Amino acid sequence: MNTNSIFERVAAAGLEKCVDKLSKISAGHWSLADTSVSCGTLNEIMLKRRSAAGGAAVYFEIAGDCPFTVMMIFQAKDVKLISKCFLGFAFPRMAEINQAEELLLSELGSIILNSLVSALFNSVNRSFIPSVPKCIKGEPLFLLEALWAMLDKEHKYNLVSMDINLQCDDTVTRAEVICVVPGKLEKELVKAAGML
């Protein structure tokens, strides 16, 4: 079993629980439409995002002997739909993402990212304590550069990019989750998968 298929299976399990929770606490109905995983370098992921629209990203870090960083990128054009589905009413669309929208995205991103990271760490029988979620705004390349700046350059990492479609009523919105997985945690994942 390769690393991609391991992440895909673990991510799908975490997201299934996540969208069930979102449907219970939000005004809209959420479902997992699609999940795909691709591993690559930061440059490869930045190239993929070069033509994407700007927006905001929610991220947090996990310290310890297996440091882990995860980020969720939203497009600005989706904020109106997300607010309607999550809160029951739509924020008026402004030229830039405002503070209320930042809080909304932080809450939603935190729910989704925690579900993913929980599934990942549970699969290797580890606990984790994430930092407080942070929200940053900007173009995709700026968001990824901010992610890269947080990393310890002494560690070896595996960058995993997941495209997620979240369906709310009859409309589907897309977000991207980027996980920076240290080599040590990747080895534990592969070992755990081989023991199943």
N, C-alpha and C positions, 0 to 999 in steps of 0.2 A: 504494500500500500504506500503510495507516494505522499509527499507532504501536502500537495494540493487537495487530494481526496480526503485526507485527514481533516484539514481545516474546513473543507466544504461540509463534511458530515457534522463536525462539532458546531460550526456556525449555524447550520440549518436547525439543529436541535435548540440552540440558544434563541434563535429568532422566532421559532414557532411559539415558545413560551412567551416571548416578548410581545408579539402581536396579539396574543390572547389577553395579556395584561392591558395593552393599549385599548383594545375593544371594550374592556370593562370600565376603564377610567375616563374614556374620552367620548365625545359626542358622535363620532363617526365609527364605522366598522373598518378595522384594519386587517389585512391578510398578507401573508408572505407570497409574493408573486414570483419572485425569481432571486436566486443567489448564485453568483459565480465567483470563483476565486482564481486570482492569478498572482504568482509570485514574481518579483523582479526587483531591480535596483531602484533607488530613488529617482535617478535620471529617467528610467523607463516609465515610471509612473507619472513623473512630471511631463514627459512628452505626451502621454495619453491625455493628460488634463489640459494641455496647452490651448485647445479650442473651446474648453468648457466655460460656461458663464461664471461670473463672480458671485460671491455670497458670503457665507459664514461657516465656521467650523467649531465644533465642540470637541474638546479633548481632555484626557486626564492621563496621569502617569501612575505607575505602580513601582514602588521602590523594593529593595531587597536583593537577594542573590540571583533572582531572575527578573531584572528590571524590564518593564513592559510599558509601551506607549500605544495609545489607540486614539484615533481621530475620526469624527464623522463630519462630512462636508455636505452642506445644503446649498442649493441654488436660491438666490434671492427671489426669483419669480415664483417659487413654490411656497413662500411664507404665508401668503393669503390663504391658500388651500389648507396648509398645515394648521393654521390657527382656527379655521372653521371646523376642521375635523376633530381637533384636539380640545377646543374650548366651546364649540357650538356657535361661534361668531367669528367673522373674518376681520382681521386688522385692516384698516385702510392702507393701501399700498403706497409707501413713500419712496422717494428716490434712493434712500439708503436704509439699511436695517436699523431700527431704533432700539431703545433700551428694553421696551416691553417685548419686542420680538426676540431680542437676545435672550431674555429670561425664558421665553417659550422654547426656543431652540435648545437652550441649556438643559431644560427639564426633559424634553423629548430625547435629546442626544444621550443624556445620562441614563435614561431607562434602557435604551437600545444598547449602548456600549456596556453597561453593567451586565446585561443579559448575555452578551457575547463573551465577555471576559470571564464571567462566572462559569459558563459552559466549558470554556477552555481550561481554566484552572481546576475545575471539578474533575475533568477527564484525566488529570495527572495527580489528583488527590492533594492539591495545594490550596492554601487559603491566600487571600490577597486583600490589601487595604488601598483603595485608589485615592488619589489626591482629589481635592474639590474640583469639579468640572469647570473648565474655563471656556469662554467663547471669544473667538477672534474673527474679524471681518477682513475681507480683501479678495483679490484675484486668486485663482487656484494655485498659481506658482508661488505666491506669497505665503499662502496657507501651508503648502508643503515645505517651503523653506523654513517656516517657523517650527514645523514638526522636526525637521532635521537638526535645527539648532538646539533642540532639547536633548539630543541623544549623546550618550557617552561614546566618544569616538574610539575608545579602547576595546569596546565589545564588538562581536560579530553579530549581525542581525539578518533576519529574513523578513522582507517587506511583503505583506499580503494585502492586496486590494480587493474589496468585495463591493460589487454593485448590487444595491438593494432596491427593489420596487415595493413600495408600501401603498396598498390600495385603500382608498377611503371613498365609500359610496361608489360612484361610477367613474371616478377619476384616479389615475395612478400617478404617483410622484416618485422620483428617483433620488436616492442619496448614495454616497459612497463612504464606506468605512475602510480606513487604512490602519492595519495593525503592524507594529514594529516588534517582531518576535525575536528575542535573543537566541543564539545558537543553543544554549543550555536547555531552554524550555522546549525548543523544537525537538531536541534529542529525546526528551522525556515524553513528548507527545507521540513520537514514532515508536518508542519502546512500549508505551501504554497500548497503542493500537495493535501492536504485534502480540500482546498478551490477551486480546479479546477473543 
